Amino acid sequence: GKGGKGISMLLIERSPGLTTKTIHTSYAPSAGTAYVEYHDVKVPVENLMGREGDGFKLVMHNFNHERWVIIVNVLAQARVIVEECFKWASQRKVFGKALIEQPVIRFKLASMISQLESVWSWLESITHEMNTMPFEERQKLGGPTALLKYQATRVVNHITDEAVQIFGGRGLTRSGMGARLENFSRFAKYGAVYGGSEEICADLGVRQALRTFPQDAKL
């Protein structure tokens, strides 16, 4: 069929004609990212997941949880980066004073902390709703979760940028005290792409809000 109702989901086991090639990424090899090729592969009908034509629906049902995991992942790591910045700024001496004594550094830390804590609070709110809302109501969380992911990855991008500025050259080293930050600065972008790009998530959130927005609402 056409459109979303014409998609079905099947489990295709390793068999003759199916080959995979590892795709090396900047985030984690454990993700198993691979290029999959099918050449005259048998597709057993008994491996159908759900009902025929429900494939797109199954993918959509999984998105909220996938996005939630991505959000928790990047924000938890960003929290560690903020802690690293505090430690570094307290021990790094510049012109005889600790780096943290510079007002501009404290301002950067304040910006990082306030943005992280606000988006983490939103995450806890969404998490509570995911655990307490009736199953049939949870589809309403698609828009808010997408917007949360968009905001979370924007905040993480800001934290990464400011953290490198605080660490200076140390933030670009793959060993020593700047290693964790250097690694995270390469990893952080994955959250802005996987599970729906920032643009897709932002658009989804607004479109879902429009569905219940009063058509006659005016200033």
Salt bridges, closest charged atoms under 4 A:
GLU37 OE1 - LYS21 NZ 3.74
GLU37 OE2 - HIS39 NE2 3.86
ASP54 OD2 - ARG51 NE 3.31
ASP54 OD1 - LYS57 NZ 3.97
GLU83 OE2 - LYS87 NZ 2.99
GLU84 OE2 - ARG180 NH1 3.07
GLU117 OE2 - ARG79 NH1 2.81
GLU137 OE1 - LYS140 NZ 2.70
GLU162 OE1 - LYS108 NZ 2.77
GLU182 OE2 - ARG174 NE 3.38
GLU182 OE2 - ARG186 NE 2.90
GLU198 OE2 - ARG154 NE 3.01
ASP203 OD2 - ARG207 NE 2.71
